[in-house]
Amino acid sequence: MFNEIKKSIQWGEETLTLETGKVARQADGSVIATYGETSVMANVTFAKEQREGQDFFPLTVHYNEKYYAAGKIPGGFFKREARPTEKETLTSRLIDRPIRPLFVDGFKNEVLGICTVLSHDLVNDPDVVAMIAASAALTLSGAPFMGPIAGCRVGFEDGDYVLNPTVDDMQDLRNNPDQRLDLVVAGTKDAVMMVESEAYELSEEEMLGAVTFAHEQIQPVIDLIIDMAEEAANEPFDYQPPDYSGLYEAVKAAGEDQMRAAYAITDKQDRVAAVAAAKEAIKATLSEDQLEDSNLGTALKKLESGILRGDVVKNGRRIDGRATDEIRPIVAETGILPRTHGSALFTRGETQGLVVTTLGTGDDEQIIDALHGNFRSNFLLHYNFPPYSVGEVGRFGFTGRREIGHGKLAWRALQAVLPAATDFPYTVRVVSEITESNGSSSMASVCGGSLSMMDAGVPLKSAVAGVAMGLVLEDDGSYAVLSDILGDEDHLGDMDFKVAGTENGITSLQMDIKVAGITP
């Protein structure tokens, strides 16, 4: 009845097993990954036709932790799992980020990945197991996915890198000075796709060494997925990338000069208006069939990207006239709100954050109900990104995945410099209100958060600052590395690399690659 296939390897201190063919057989790809006694089931389905008018890639990843996995019953009146927890949201993003760039260019069919934690041994964190399971399920599904990928967690203890440290080891780096790093890396056979870390003031050499170590350690997992795919993979989906070269040439001929002039405007609002006007002018010259072509948005983006990338790589000229290594003007103010415990207004170019710190008692600590037990947190950081910060009208009041992810990144950057609870027995809540945004708002939250906490009298070990870096990589191998990127440089570039730290070392790092990866 079942055509079950199972593959296993010894990986670090535990055995990693991948299983398929027995559960969820109607999904395009289904894999149960087990590491130790932590098991995650990943199921992937994808639409066989592109939705009419679809001009973006609708990939959705959901990571769900079931309380039964740890022998627990949910609290509350309804006694069932409710809205996603912060951990579930962050892990969903962690899985999404390295797989999204690896779908064939132009593929816009809807893809859904659901990762469900079935068993948790309270030792091995299910997030990395879920990433491996999702990659394996995608590889088996037949979708046009240029994987597989694999991921691992790296710790740093007594000068040595540790593969997949336990949940307890990673629980609270601030109170465990022997364990100085919590790093998650995802990559393909040849390149790194994603890095996410929380660190205790590590040097650049130590961080780079950790990424290299991680990429080496994921190789046997990638080989395991490939081995399983050779026996169990579906036939590749017959997808032919759309040929929109004629449409692109028409778009380019109609508006390249006007679009280039628009991208020469340094002020963001004026530039946005000029780019919108250029697009309307281009559309006015196109035929009705061209206007209804679902690839019109892609053609316009290709034109914009070519202008920005060409100017940067060939001429070293950025949108706002800066050199590639130049930081925007910075203004920092503290103590601007009279009735708060601490406040700061941090402005870098057209990105601005109003960051406020509040001190509380132990009664104000956040109680977190996780699979591996209940614990309390005395440091909270909340990031808010209202629509007005980018001059738009939009939904307000709902905390989205992006806001949760950016807030956690800033939290990671600042936690390393907080005093121990025994020395400073207060709950600290930092709220970052992004009032203007043109790139790198999470790093503005880091800078403003450091200032705000010092204004509130929190005895930080050191000041923390952060910056977002970018990369433009051309097909011929030429490239440009950009410091303090703008929103457009993030959108049209190939890498978003955020790094924060003190004068002594790195405290947080996040890297997302939008091409097929970069070598470590």
N, C-alpha and C positions, 0 to 999 in steps of 0.2 A: 504493500500500500504506500509506503514511504520510500522515496529515493534519497535517503539521508547521506550526506557527505560531511565528514568531520576531519578537521586538520588541527594539529597542536604543535607547539614549540615550547621549549623552556626559555623564558624571557625574564631576565633579572632573577628575582627571588621566587617567582611564581610561574605556573604553567598558563600559557595563553591558548585558548581553544576557540575555533570558529566552527559553527554548525549551520547547515542549511538543508532544506528539502523536507523538513518534518513539520514546521510550524509556519503559518501564514503563507501557504503555497499560492494563493491568488494574487499576492503582491508581485510586482515586477522583480523585486529583489528583497530577500529576507535573510538575515543572518543573526544568530545569537552568539555574542562574544562573551567568553568567560575568562576572567583573570583572577586566580585564587578562587574565591567563592563569590565574587561579584559578577553578576551576569546582566547584560543589556541586550535587548532585542531591537534591531533596527529594521524597519520596513520602508521600502522606497517604491513609490508609484509615480508614473509620469504620463501626461497626456500625449496621445499619438498624433494629435493635430494641434497646430497653433491656433489660438483663439483669434477670431477676426479683429483686426485693428490693434493687436498686441504689439507694443513697441518697446517692451522691456522684458527682462528675464524673470518670470515669477517663481522663484525658488523659495520654499518655506521649509524650515526645519523646526521641529518641536522635540524638546527633551523633557521627559516626564519621569518623576521619581514617585514610585508607588510605596506607600507606607508598609504594605505587606512584605516588601522586599527585605525589611529589617525586623519583621515580626512586630510591627506597631499598628495601632489603630489611630486614624486621624482625630484630632481634637475638634472642638466646636460643636454646634448643635446638629449639623447634618452628618457628621462623622464620615465624610468622604473628601477626597482631594479636591481643592477648589482652584482658584486662579494660580498661575505660575508663581513660584517663589523666586527670590532674587537669584538663587543658585541655578534654578531651572532656566531662567532667562539668560543668564550669563553663559551657561553651557550650550544653549541653543545657538547663541552667537558664536561661541567657540568652534562649533561644528560647521556652521554656515560659512564662516570667513575663509577657511582654506579650500573648500570644495567649489565655491562659487566661480572663481576665475578659471577652473579647469574644465568647464563645459565648453564644447566647441563654439567658436565665435559665431554669433548669429542665431543660435538656438534659443527660441523663446517659448517653447512649450512649457506648460505648467509642470513643476516637479515638487513633490511632497515627500519629506523624510520625517518619520516619527521614530524616536528612540525612547524605549521604555525600560526603566530599571526594574528587573525582575527579582534580583537577589543582591543583597549588599552585606559583605562580611565585616563591615566596619573597619576594615584595614586598607583596602584598595579603593581609591576614589573612582566612582563610575564615570566621571566626565571623559577621561582618556579612553576608557573601554568603549564608551558610546561613540566617540570619534572613529575608532577603529571599526566598530560594527557598521556605522553609517557608510564609511568608505568601501567596506567589503560588499554591502548591499547594493551600493551604486555600481560597483564594478560588475556584479552579477546581473544587474537589471537589463543591460543592453543599451542603456541611455548613452548618448554621445559624450562621455565623461573621460577626460584624458588623465585618469588616475592610474592606479590607486594612490592614496595618501596614507600616512600613518602618523600617530602622535604619541608623545610620551611626556612625562613630568620629570624634571630634574631638580634635585636638591644639591646643596653645597655645605658639607660638614667637614670640619678639620682639614680644610684645604683640598678635599676630594669631592668629585661629582658623584651624586647618588641617583641611580635610575629608579623612578617610580617610588619615592618615599611614601610612607604610610600617611593615612589621614591624620593621625595624632601628631606626627612630625610636622605637618603643615598647618596645624590648627591655629597657631598664633605665633608668628615669627617674632613679634615684638617681645614676647616673654620667653623666647627660646633662642638666645644668642648663638648657640652652637649650630643651629640650622638657619643659614643666612639667605636662602634662596628658594622661591617657589616659581619655577619656570615651566611653561607648557610650550612645546614646539610641535608644529605639524609641517610635513613636507612630503615631496615625492621622492622617487629614487635618486634624482639628480639635484634637487633644489629645495630650499626652505620656502614655505608658503605663508607661515603665520608664526608669530612669537607673542607670548603674553607672559608677563612676569611681575612678581613682587619680590623685592630684594632688600637686603640690609646693607646698603652702601657698598656694593661691590664695584671693583674697578672695571674699566672697559675690557681689559684683557680677560678677566674672570668671566664676564658676561659673554664675550665672544667664544671663549672656550666652552662654556655651557651649551651654547647653540650648536657648536661643532660636535660636541659629545652627543647631544640629543639626535642630531641628524645621523650619526653613525649608529646609534642604538635602534632607530626605527627601521633600518634596512631589513633585518630578518622578518619583521612584521609585514613589510611590503611584499617580500618574497612569499610569505605565507598566503597572503590574499591572492597574489598572482597564481600560485599553485592551486588554490581552490577554484579560481575562475577558469582555469584550463579544463576542469572537470564539470563545473556547474553553471557557467555563465550562459545567459540567454544569447540568442543570435543578436548581433549588433543592430540597433534600430537604423533603418534606412533613412538617414537624414542627409539632405543635400543643402549645403549652405546657400542662401539666396544670392543671386547675382544682381547686385544693384549698382554696378559700375556705371551704367548709362544714366541712372538717376543721380548718382554722385557727381558725374561730370556736368550734368545740367545744373545742379545746385551750385557747384563750384563756379561755373561760368556766369551764373546769374548774380552771385553775391560775394565772391571772395574778397574783392576790394573793400566793399562796405563792411564785411565782417572783420577784416584785418584792421580797418580804421576803428571799429568798435572796441576791439581788444587792445587798442593803444590808449584807451581812456583809463586813467589811474583810479578815479573815484568809483567805488563799487556800484552805487545806485545809478549813476550816469552810465556806467558800462553795461549794467543789466538792461537798462532801457534801450541803449543803442544796439545791443545784441538782439533784443526782441524785435526792434524795428528792422534790423537786417534780415531776420528770419521772415518777417511778414513781406518784405520786399522780394525776397527769393520766392516765396510761395505765390506771389502775384504773377510771376513769370512762368509758372509751371502749368502743365496741362491738367485736366480733371483727373485723368488716370494716375498721373504722378502724385497729385495731392492725396489720392486715396491709397497710394502704395504704403503698406505697413512698414516699409524700410525707410520712409522719409525721415523719421526722427534719427535713425542710425546714420543716414547720409549727412544730416545737418551736424550731428555730433562729430562725425569724422572730419568735416570741414573745420569746425572749431578746434578740435584736438590737433589737427595738422598745423594750424596757425600758431597755437600756443607752443607746441612742442618744437616746431622748426625754429622759432625765434629763440627759444631757450638754448637748444643744443648748438645751433649754428652761430648765433650771435651773442649768447650769454645775456640776452635781454628778456626780462620778465614783464608780466602784465603791468605792474605798477612802477616799472623803471628801475627796480633794485637789481643789484648784482646777485649772483646765485647764493653767495654766502652772507648776504646782508639781512639783518633783523630790522623789522619795522620799529618806528619810534615808540618808546614805552613811557607811560606815565603811571605812577603808583601813589595812591593816597590811602591813609589809614585814619581811623577814628572819625569817620564821616557821619555815622548815625549815633545820635547822642544817647539813646536809651537802650542800645544793644551792648552786650558784653565786649564784643570786638567786631570791627568791620573794616573792609578794605574795598577800594575801587581800583581794579587793575585794567589798564587799557593798553593794548598793543595794536597799533594801527587801527583798523576798523573792527577789531575784536575786543569786547569789553565784558568783564564780569564783576558784579557786585556780590561780594562774598561776606557772609555774616557768621560769626561764631557765638554759640551759646554754651554756657557751662551749667551742668546739673549735678545731682547727687547720684549715688548708686541706685536709687529708686528709678532713675531715668534711663538706666541701661536697657538696651534692646535685647529682648529674649528671643532667641532664634531656635525654632523647632526644626531640626534637621534629621535626616535618616540615622546619622551616627550619634544622635543624642541632642539634648537641649543645652545650649550654652548662651552666655551673655556677652554683649559687645558694648564697650564704653566709648567707642569712637564711631561716629556716624558722619557720613558725607552725602548730601543730597544735591543733585545737579538738575536744574530746571532750564529748559530751552523753549521759551514761549515764541509764538509765531512772529511777534513784532521785532524780535532780535534780527530777523532777516527781511523785515519790511513786508511780511506776507500776512494773509488772512488764513487761519487754519484752526484745527481742533485744539482746545485748551482744557487742561485739567486732568488729562489722562497721562500717566507716566509710561512712556514707550520704552521699547527695548534699547533704543539708542541712548536715552537719558540714563537708564539703569547702568548700561555699559560704560558710559563716560564718567558717571559718578564713581563707579568702582575703580576705574583707572586712576582717578584723582585720589581716591581713598588709599589705594596701594602706594601711590607716590609719597603720601604724607605720613602713613602709619609708622614708617621706620624711624622717624625723628621724634615721636611722642615719648614722653617720660613713662616709666613703668607705673602701673596702677598703685604700687606701694609707695611711690614717691609723689604721685599726683592723683589722689583718689577722687577724681571728678569724671563725670560723663561729659564728653565733648561732642557737640553737634555743629557741623559746618554746612551751611547752605549756600550754594553758588547759583545766583540768578544771572543768567547770561542775558545781558541787555543789548549787546550788539554782537554780531558774528560774521566774520569773514575768514574762517579757518582757525583751527587750533584752539577752540573754545575750552576743551578739556584741560589743555595746558595753562590757559588763563585761570582756570579754576584752581590748579595746583599753586600757581604763583600767588593768586589772591587768597587762597586758603592758608598758605604759610604766613602771609602778612596779617590776615585776620586773627589767626590764633595767637600770634605774638602780641597783637593789640589787646587781646583778651587776657594776656598774662600767662598763657600756657608756656611753660619752660621747655621749648623745643631744643633738641640737641644741636640743630643747625637749620639754617634757612634752606628751603627747597624751591627749585625753579624747574620749569619744563618747557620744551619746544617741540614743534612738529616739523619733521624733515620729509622731503619728497624726492622722487626719482623720476626722471624721464629717460627711457631706454629705447633707442631706435633699433630698427631691424638690422642695420649695418654694424651694430655694436657700440656706436657712439652714445654717450649718455651725459646727463647733467644731474648733479645732486643739489637740491634746493633747501635752503634754511628758512624756517618760519613760513610755511606754505600758506597761500591763500585758499579760499574755498574752491575756486576754479582750478587751481593747480592740483588740489586733491582730487577733484572730480575727473579731470582730464589727464592726470598723470598716472604713473605705474606703481607707486608705493606711497603708503601713509605710515610714517615711522615716528612714533611719539616716544620721547625719552625724558625722564625727570630724575633729578638727583640733587645732591648737595655738593659742596666743594670736596667732599671726601669720597664720593662714589655714587653709583646709580641706585635709585630706589624703585623705579618702575620703568617698564619698557613694553611697548606694544607695536608690532609691525604687521601690516597687511600688504600682501603683494597682489597686484591686479593682473599680472602676466603669468607666465608659466613658472614663476619662482626665480630666486636668485641663489647662487651658490654660497655656502656658508664660508 
